[in-house]
Amino acid sequence: MSTTLKLSDELIEMAKPHAAAGHRSVPKQIEYWARLGKAVEDNPDLPLQFIKDTLLSAQEAKAGLLAPYQFGA
């Protein structure tokens, strides 16, 4: 579902370099920040990098990029 939002020019300008670095559109960058912020609020005891890695892992799983873990290899 798509919804039109009114965002500050400051937020949009802050998102532009991050969007370019992450190969995302500006709206997708802001969506990423919102998802990350929600995950941080939902899990205040977890380190930010752990949350970022977990979100990335979930997307890799959705894309079928999983490989079996070889214990002791």
N, C-alpha and C positions, 0 to 999 in steps of 0.2 A: 504494500500500500504506500502510496506517495502522498505526502502532505506538504503544502507550502508553508514555510516558516520565515519569519522576519528575524534576521540575525544582524548583529552589529557589524559595521564595516571593519572595526578593529579585529573581531574574531575571524572574519573572512581573510583579512590581510595576514593575520598570524598563521592561518591554516595553509596559505599558499606555498611557502617554502617546504613545509612538512609534507604536503600533498605531493609536491614534485619529487622530493627525496624518496617517498614511499611508493611512487608510481601510482598515485591515487588521484581522483578528482577532488576538488575542494569539498563538495558535499560528502563524499565518501570518507575523507579525512576527518571531518567534523563528526560523522557517524561513528568512526573508529574511536575517536576521543570519548564520545558519549558511552559507547559500550565498555571501554576501558574504565571510565569513571564509575559506571554502575558496578562493574566487577570489583573495583577497589572498595567501594562503599559496602558491597555485600560480603567482602572478605578482608576486613581491616587488619587482621593479624598476618596476612600473607605479604611477602615482599612483592613489589611492583613487577620485577623481572619474572618472577614465578607466574604471576597472573598473565603477563604478556606471552610467555612461553606456552601457557596452557591454552590461551585463546588461539595462538598459532597452531598448536597441535590439533585442536578441534577442527580447524579449517583444513588442515592436512588430511585428517581422517575423512572429512566430507568429500575431499577431492580424490580419495582412494590412494593416497601416498603413504600407506602404512607398510612396514616391513616387519616380519616376525623377529622378535628379540632372541638372540642366541646367547643364552646364559653361559658365561665363562669363556666366550670366544674372544 
